[in-house]
Amino acid sequence: MEVKIAQNAGFCFGVKRAMKMAWDELENKGENDTYSLGPLIHNKQAVDKYKEKGLIEKEDLENIPSNSKLIIRSHGVGEKVYTESKSKDMEIVDTTCPFVKKIHDIVKDFSDRGYEIIIIGNSAHPEIIGINGWCNNNAIIINKVEEIDSITFNPTKAYCVVSQTTANLESFNNIVEKLKEKINNLTVKNTICFATKERQLSAIDLAKEVDCMVVIGGKHSSNTQKLVTICSKVVPTFSIETKEELKKEIFENFKVAGVTAGASTPDWIIDEVIEYLKEI
């Protein structure tokens, strides 16, 4: 089988930076244990390597002892986490993606100036939860354009809209256009990460050249699942985390396969999938 690889696939700058920072800390850790709030990234295989190295994953700050080392993951956290961790004398290693950090600054600035905040994205995603934590968790969160009609906007208020870094560009634009019909005073900040835009565009371009697409990445990875959605509109698309999920028989009718991967997918997992496909 012929295999073509998307121009932009795999670890993005923010994830690569976060994983290196976390690994360096584990390499040089002292007597105190090292914790993370939730998984470092949305890729189980990569995170397991860090756990083997000694990283302890907890979902709540209350379950992390005082004086511990706390790694803040690339998705970022709300302002309250910084305040509470400081009160517990924790050593913070902040691996928040700089593009996410920029959203935190925008949200805090506009919120402090009296703006209502609108976040476009999945309310259950840790990045959105973190962003919301910079405006006292008072943001209006919209994931689909259809949700707007059920929301009542205050005509006397000014609103600022930001986006999850991994949002779909087409969906973002559709939601913003609808918001403009409902809100008189609206400031729009397109905070979709440049790497996300590039990854989505290159995936679409590749999907048009092949018989099927294989998208590699975590099942809970927002940017990976958006790649799946985008590619599925063009050709048959298979969403996997590792090569073990692939079966040769499903490719019997395809001559050319395209491969792309989410921002949290390590190179070694991508390479294994590519080698497997080439052998078919």
N, C-alpha and C positions, 0 to 999 in steps of 0.2 A: 504494500500500500504506500502511496505517496503521502507524505506528511508535510504540511505547511504550518509554520509557527507565526502567530501574531507578532507584529513589530514591538508592541508594548505588552508584556506579560510578566507575571511574577512580582516579587518584592518591589514595593514602591520605596521612595526615599524615606518616608516617615517610618515605615515598618523596619526597614533595614537599619535605620538609626537606632530605633528602640531596641531591637534585638541585640545589636552590638553593645549598647550601653548596659543592658541587663546582663549579658554574658560576662562583660568585663567586671561587673560588680560581683557576680558569683565566683569568678576566678580569684578575686581578691578579698572575699568576704572574711570578716574577723570572727569574733566569738559570738556575736548576735546573729540570730536567724534572719533570713531575707524573705520578705513576703511580697505578694502582689495582690491587688484588689481585683479579683476575677482573672481570667486568662490573659496573658500578655497580648496575644493576637488571636484571631479566630482561625486557628489551624492546630488541631489536636496533635498531629504528628510532630510539629515543630515545638509546641509547648511541652510535650512529654520529655523532650531532650533537656529542657531547662529544669523540669522537676527532678530528673535524674541527677542533675548538677546540684540540687539542693534548694531550689525555689519552692516556697510553700504558698499555695494559692488559697485565699480566703475571699468570701463574698462580702463580708461586713467588717468594717474597721473595729467594731467592738470585740471581734474575735482575734484581734492581733495584739499581742502584748506591748506594753510601753517599752520604750528604748530600742525597739526593733528597727530594722532597715525596711523601708517601704518603697517598692517600685511602683510608680504610677504609670499605668500602661499607655500605649500609644493613643487609645481612644479618648484619653483625658478624663477628668473628674470635675465635680462641682466645687465651688469655693469652700463649702463646709468641710470637705475632706482635708483641705490644707489647714484649716483652723483647728480641727479636732486632732489631727496627727501632730501638730505643733504642741498642743496641750499635753500630748502623751510622750513628748520628747523623742519623737521618731526621727530618724535620719531619712530624708526624702530623696529618692532618685527619680527625677521627673523625666520620663521618656515620652511625654505627650507630643504628638506630631505637631510641628510648628504651624501647620495649616489649621489644625484644630484649635491650637492656642490662640491664633488670630481671631477665630470666631468667638472664643471666650471674651477676648478684649472688646470686640464689637458689641456683643450682647451686654456686657457690664456697662460700657460707656453709654449706650442708648437707653438702657434700663434706668441708669442713674439720672439721665436727663428727662425721664418721665415718659419715654416711649413704651408702648406695648410691644412685646416681642412675639414674632411668629417664626417657628422653626419648621422647615420642610424636611420631613423624614419619618422614620419609624420610631414611634414613642418608646418602644421596648429596647431599642438599640442603646448600648452603653455610651456611645458618642453623644446621642441626643439627650440622654439622662444627664451627662456631664455638662453639656451646653446649657440646659435648663437650670442647672445649679448655679449659674452666674446671673440669673435674674429672679432669684428667690423662688424658683420652680413655678413661676407664674406664666410661662410661655404658652401660647396657643400652638399646638403641634398638629400639622396637617401632612398626611401621607398621600392622599389621593384628591384629585380635583373635585370629586363628587362630595367630599366632606364639607366643602366650603358653604354650601347652601344651608347647612344645619347650624352654622355659627352666626351669632349676632355680634356685629362690630359696632363699637361706640363711635358715632360720627364726630364727637368732640375730641377724640384721641388721635395722636399720631402713632403710626405703627412702623416697625422695622422688621423686615423679613430676611432671614438667613437660611442656609441650607446645610444639611448633612453633607460632609465632604464627598461621600460616595453616591449621592443622589443621581438619578437619571436626568440628563440635561433636558430632554424633551418634556418629561414630567414636570420638572422645575419651571420651565417656561410656561407650560399650560396653567399651572397653579398661580403663577405670578400674574398672568393675563386676567384670570378670573378674579384675583384679589383686587386688581386695579379697578374692576367694575364695582366693587363693594366698598372700597376704602378711598377717601379723598386725599388723605395725607399719608402716603406710603413711601418709605425709603427701602429700596431693594439692594441687597448685598448678595451677589452671586458668589457663594463660598464653596462651590463644588471644586474639589482639588483638580489642578491642571492634569495631574497624572491619571486621575479617574476619567476625565474627558478623553485624554489620549488613548487610554486602554479601551474605552467603549467604542471610539471611532475606528480604531485599528481592528477590533473584533468584528465590527460590522463589515468593514472592507474585506476582511479575510473570508467571512461567511459567504460573501457573494462569489468567491472564487472556488469554493470547495463543495463536496457532496454532503458533508456532515461536519459538525463541530464537537469538539470535546473541551469542556470547560472544567478546569481543575481548581479546587478550592474548598474551604470549609463550608459545610451545610448551613452554618450560622453566620457566614461572612456576607455582609450586605452587598459589598461591591461585586463579589463572585456571583451571587444570585441575580444581580442586575445584568451581568454579562450573559447568564443563562437565558434570561428573558429576552434580551436584545437579539441574541443569536437564534433563538427559537422562532423568531418571526421571519427568518430568512431560510434556514435549513434545519433538518433534524439535528437536535442538540442533546448531548449526554453530559450530565453533571456528575462529577466524581471527586472524591478526595484523594484516592490513590489508584494505582494501576490494578489493584486486586478487584476493583469493582467492574472492570471491563471484561467483556466476553467476546471472543473472536467471532462468534456466529452473528452478532448484531451488526457487524461491518461487512457481511458477505456481499451486499448490494452497493457498496461504496468503493470508489477507486481512489478518491482523494479526501483526506481528513484534515481539518484545520484544528489547531490547538491554541488555546489561550488559557490564562490563569489569573486568579484573583491576586490582590496586592499582598495577601498574607501567605502565599504559596511559595515554599522554598524551591530553589533551583533543582535540588536533587530529586524532588518528587516529580517535577516537570520532566526532567531527563528520563526518569524511569518510564513514564507514560509514553514519551516519544519513541523510546527504544522498543517498547512493547508493540506500538502501532506499526512501526517499520517492519517488524518481524512477520506481520500478518500477510 
